[in-house]
């Protein structure tokens, strides 16, 4: 789809990065109990958005669908066009993906936890962060960032796959239900999480937390109806070869 075609339907398509298929070791023996055991996982090739969904992109959805604005939409701490859209429930993230899929004819969706971790690792194995094991607090710029809210996306260097803010800025909703013991029974190929649950999985760090940059393997979760100003999302897209492995994601009743 060209830029002019996207403009006519009122959508801004995200820049996407192709994450190659392959095996990787998921989890961390040095992490929390829900990150264990470390297990070998295969993920089919897929595409992941270069950035978290921004206010500029989400505004197109609000206008096209006449959807209610998030509670912090007009707050100057959260409304820069390049800041991630926040205070959105899991359901609303899914609705956005479904709208963008209809508008563009392309299969956008939320990533699975396994896809997110595969993308965040960017080919590294065993390290705490995509750049290695050096704590993020050792970066001289760390203390001056994320004072009162998220930053505009893409201000710092991307990981080796060219993906920005994977691990910081805001938590990112994932498609999976959350289960603390899921790694003990997870399938090897393209795990999608348990069939049901009460909380949805999320990944990445948060501007609101004391430790603002998360380890690659760190997991988080909240009920799917919750809306917090440190929760946003990043969208994925199935490739033609992997699309058959993905089933539709249903909204909560």
PyMOL commands that set and color helices and strands:
alter all, ss='L'
color gray80, all
select helices_A, chain A and resi 3-9+33-35+55-65+90-104+113-121+136-138+142-144+182-184+243-245
alter helices_A, ss='H'
color red, helices_A
select strands_A, chain A and resi 16-19+22-26+39-43+46-49+108-110+171-177+200-203+220-222+231-232+235-238
alter strands_A, ss='S'
color yellow, strands_A
deselect
rebuild
show_as cartoon
